[in-house]
């Protein structure tokens, strides 16, 4: 599974404790750009699946409900 933008930023944040405010802001902007790209990819994949009649909802386990 690919790393999410939030996971990337959290790791970057922990790996760079001495970073300046500017560097934190730049990393945050990069994470926001990554998040947008991930959302676009997810939308496009869903759109492709729906148009190919491959989009299916996951089956719920017996113990789960649709509340």
N, C-alpha and C positions, 0 to 999 in steps of 0.2 A: 504494500500500500504506500502511496506517495505521502511525503511529509506535507502537512498543511502549513499554511502561512503562519498560523498562530504557533504551531510547534517550532517552526523555523525561527520566529522572532524570540520565543522563549529561550531556545538554545543559544541564539546569538547574544541575547541579553545576559545569560549566565556565563557565557564564554568571554565576555568583554566587560568586566566590572570596572575597568579604568577608562572606559569610553567617555568622550565628551558629550555634552548635551546635543551638539550638532550631529555627532555620529549616531546617537540614539534616535534622533528625529529622522535622519536619513534611513536608518534601518527600519524604522516604523513605516515610513513611506514606501519602502521596498516591500514590506510585508503586506501593506494595503494593495499594492499593485499585484502581488502574487495572489492575494485573496480574490481580487476581481477576475484574474485570469482563470482561477480554479472554478469560480462561479460560472463563468462563460463556458468553460469546458463541460461542466456538469449539465448546464442547460442544453448545450448542443448535443451532448450524448443522449439526454432524455428526448430531445426533439427527434433525433435519428431513430431511437428505439421506438417511439410512438408511431412514426411514419412507416416503419417496417413491421408494425404490429408485434414488436418484441417486448414492449413495455409491460411488465407484470408487477403487481404489488406483491411484496413478500408475504408468505403464509405466516400466520400467527401461530405461536406455540399454544397448546391447549390451556396453559396457565395465564396467557396474556389476554387482555381485553382491548376493545377499541374505545375506551373512555376518552 
